[in-house]
Amino acid sequence: QVQLVESGGGLVQAGGSLRLSCTASGTIFSLNRMGWYRQPPGKQRELVATITSGGSTNYADSVKGRFTISRGNAKNTVYLQMNSLKPEDTAVYYCNAADVYGTNYWGKGTLVTVSS
């Protein structure tokens, strides 16, 4: 089992920045991808960004050039640096991790609110 704990959400004005963190614990040796998803109010959960154990990254078109995903040195932590935030970035952000067996794990989420 893998547990994910997010931190770093909050309220920010449009144009501002936030940094989200997610730390994985448990059987982390089997993880091969970590990432962030978000669920805006009244909408479905959507991909934001992912990073593989090899360091390859993938971003949603809506955040390219504004958000950056990275990993900590211990490889069990993933960050999401969010710059030039827009009101439409308002959502609950969830940390996700996937292991080599195809199992997905989710954090409880952290709320990001961008005011106009």
Number of C-alpha atoms within 10 A of each C-alpha: 9 19 17 20 18 22 16 14 18 14 14 18 14 17 14 14 17 18 16 21 21 26 19 23 13 11 11 16 12 15 22 17 19 29 26 26 19 23 19 17 11 7 9 8 15 14 18 24 24 24 21 17 14 8 13 10 16 16 18 13 10 12 17 12 11 12 20 19 23 21 20 12 8 8 15 19 18 25 23 22 14 20 17 15 23 19 15 14 20 20 22 18 26 25 30 26 27 19 17 11 9 10 12 14 17 20 19 13 22 20 18 22 21 21 16 11
